[in-house]
Amino acid sequence: MIVKCPNCGYEFTIGDKDVGRCPRCKIKLAFARGNEIIEKVDIKKIEREIDAIPTLYKKADIDIEEIEESIDIERKVDEIIG
């Protein structure tokens, strides 16, 4: 049977297997037989959500003094440029 990877779109044959891996992206897959229903998962959405986790909890690396110093530098540059 020919199947299409839901992650990368690569088409490949699986023979009589119920589970396997995509030869291109190596994601583990389960293959439906007959009327069997396998829940679809939006892998790209899950990856985006996982990638966003560190940014949700990351504290600012810049403190107030650094911000004030950069504002002073910008003002001086504006004065020089005119």
FENDANOR-V871609 format. One record per residue. RES is the residue in three letters. OMEGA is omega in whole degrees, -180 to 180 (* if undefined). NEAR is the number of other ideal C-beta (glycine too) atoms within 10 Angstrom. Layout:
res = (RES | RES)
omega = (OMEGA | OMEGA)
near = (NEAR | NEAR)
//
This chain:
res = (MET | ILE | VAL | LYS | CYS | PRO | ASN | CYS | GLY | TYR | GLU | PHE | THR | ILE | GLY | ASP | LYS | ASP | VAL | GLY | ARG | CYS | PRO | ARG | CYS | LYS | ILE | LYS | LEU | ALA | PHE | ALA | ARG | GLY | ASN | GLU | ILE | ILE | GLU | LYS | VAL | ASP | ILE | LYS | LYS | ILE | GLU | ARG | GLU | ILE | ASP | ALA | ILE | PRO | THR | LEU | TYR | LYS | LYS | ALA | ASP | ILE | ASP | ILE | GLU | GLU | ILE | GLU | GLU | SER | ILE | ASP | ILE | GLU | ARG | LYS | VAL | ASP | GLU | ILE | ILE | GLY)
omega = (177 | 178 | 179 | 180 | 180 | -178 | -174 | 178 | -179 | 178 | -179 | 180 | -177 | -178 | -178 | -177 | 174 | 178 | 179 | 180 | 175 | 180 | -178 | -174 | 175 | 177 | 179 | -176 | 172 | -175 | -179 | 176 | 177 | -179 | -179 | 179 | 176 | -178 | 179 | 180 | 177 | -175 | -178 | 178 | 179 | 179 | 179 | 180 | 179 | 179 | -179 | -176 | -179 | -179 | 179 | -174 | -178 | 177 | 179 | 180 | -177 | 177 | -175 | -178 | 179 | 179 | 179 | 178 | -180 | 177 | 178 | 179 | 179 | 179 | 179 | 178 | 179 | 179 | -178 | -178 | 172 | *)
near = (11 | 7 | 16 | 11 | 18 | 14 | 16 | 13 | 10 | 12 | 10 | 15 | 9 | 13 | 7 | 7 | 13 | 11 | 9 | 15 | 13 | 19 | 11 | 13 | 13 | 10 | 13 | 8 | 18 | 11 | 15 | 11 | 9 | 4 | 5 | 9 | 6 | 10 | 5 | 7 | 10 | 10 | 14 | 10 | 9 | 10 | 11 | 10 | 10 | 9 | 9 | 9 | 9 | 8 | 7 | 6 | 6 | 8 | 4 | 8 | 6 | 8 | 8 | 8 | 8 | 11 | 11 | 10 | 10 | 11 | 10 | 10 | 10 | 10 | 10 | 10 | 9 | 9 | 8 | 7 | 6 | 4)
//
